[in-house]
C-alpha cells in the first residue's frame, strides 16, 4: 500500500493533517492554489487549482488518500466555490483510487434537540448546511456504488493553534488577552462543543487509513461542552489573565445587520447554534478508533500560544 498522501488546503486543518502524516513517516504533498509553504519540513508543496480534476488526479494517482481540508473563503463564497471544488475532489478520488477523506462540519444536522450523533439525519434547511450535506451525500453515493472509498469526520467549532478569526472564541481572544471587553455571538451561557484542530487531524487520518471506517461520518472526539464565556475565561486563566466583560450579539441584531451586510446575513442562518445547547456526541469515534480528545487545559494552552501560528 502506498504511503503517499495528498492534502488539499493549507489552513489549520491541512497543516495539522500534514504534520500528523509526516510524524508517521509518510510522504506528503500539500496542494494549494498559491503553493505557499506550510513551514513543515518533509512536505512537498504544490501550486494547483484543485478544481482542475485532471491535474488533481495526476497528483493523487497512486496515493493512499486524498484529504479535503479546503476552506474556501467566507460564507458568501461557498455557493460559488464549493460545488466545482467538491466535484473535482470526487472525480480525482475516483480516478486515482485514493481514499477520499473529508473534513466536514456539523451544519448538515441543522437545528437539533439534544446531542448530535451520527444517526441523526442531515436535515439542514439553510443553504450552507444543505450544501455540506449534499457534498457528503454525493461522496457516499459514489462509495456505495463502489466507485471510490469515502469517509467524513465532523468536528465542532474549532479551537487550537492557527484558528484566529475563523473561530468564535479565538476571534475575540486577542482583545480579551489585552483586557478589553469583547462581543460574542448569541447566548454566551449555553453549553457548546469545541474541537481542537489537532484532534480533527488525528481522527481524519485514522478514518482514512481504517477500511472499516469508510462509508460513513464520524464525529470528532471533543471535550465536554463549555459555554462561550467559560471557554474564553478558561483560555484567559491559562494565560494568567483575569476574566473580561463579555457582551452578547443577539440573533435579532444579527438579522438586522444582515439586511445590509452579506456576511452577517449568512451568519444569521446559523444563529440556532448559539442560542441553545449545541453539543456533540462523539462516543462512536471514541469507541471505534480508541481516540480521546486532547485535555481541555492543554487545548487552552495550545490556543493561546498558537495565536500567531
Secondary structure, 3 states (H helix, E strand, C coil): CCCEEEEECCCHHHHHHHHHHHHCCCEEEEEECCCCCCCCCCEEEEECCCCCHHHHHHHHCCCCEEEECCCCCCHHHHHHHHHHHHHHHHHHHHHHCCEEEEEECCHHHCCCCCCECCCCCCCCCCHHHHHHHHHHHHHHHHHHCCCCCEEEEECCEEECCCCHHHCCCHHHHHHHHCCCCEEEECCCCCCECEEEHHHHHHHHHHHHHCHHHCCCEEECCCCCCECHHHHHHHHHHHCCCCCCCEEEECHHHHHHHHCCCHHHHHHHCCHHHHCCCECECCHHHHHHHCCCCCCHHHHHHHHHHCCCC
